[in-house]
Amino acid sequence: DQQVKQNSPSLSVQEGRISILNCDYTNSMFDYFLWYKKYPAEGPTFLISISSIKDKNEDGRFTVFLNKSAKHLSLHIVPSQPGDSAVYFCAAREETSGSRLTFGEGTQLTVNP
Amino acid sequence: DSGVTQTPKHLITATGQRVTLRCSPRSGDLSVYWYQQSLDQGLQFLIQYYNGEERAKGNILERFSAQQFPDLHSELNLSSLELGDSALYFCASSPGQGARGANVLTFGAGSRLTVL
């Protein structure tokens, strides 16, 4: 039972354009959502998060949007840079599970110069 | 450097063997989490410890066990290894529940296990 799904295994964009990574979830008890970035041979690193009481959170070039009714969130990167090339994981926390996170399968983003 | 230290970085062993993966959490963090990432898969939650006590269990096989020691470091023991156990094993840590930043897990670089 995959509660967090990232349906696009890969995404390729041109430098300077917008990257949009999508994530869907099924568990209505999720109350906190995070995006992690992972480079090869490194562990995932925290990028940005959003509480379920908000619909948008912005941090520099990164913006996360949450649509609770559709159980969908997205990460926008504007403008995309070659250094953003990495695997991006969507993760969610259930209110009663403490800090334990449920992850999606990841999306490989490639930003071409 | 995330502050979460995992050893060994790479491990190659044979089927039927037993290995131990070690994790030192970030200074001040009380919770330790173990995740498994198999090829082309997301991170699957295995188990969580908080201040030495088991807090939550996920999809952890009976052949696997873990513990957290008084100094807060944790070990994941994998026994009777099978080819399918080949994966990246990540440890993560977080502050105690309710503490500032408790919602964000900090990950180590992982231990890559190859079972031949």
Interface residues (C-beta under 8 A of the other chain):
Chain A: V4 Q6 P9 Y32 L34 Y36 A41 E42 G43 P44 T45 F46 S49 F89 R93 S97 G98 S99 R100 L101 T102 F103 G104 E105 G106
Chain B: S2 V4 Q6 S31 Y33 Y35 D40 Q41 G42 L43 Q44 F45 Q48 Y50 R55 A56 G58 F90 A92 S94 Q97 A102 N103 V104 L105 T106 F107 G108 A109 G110
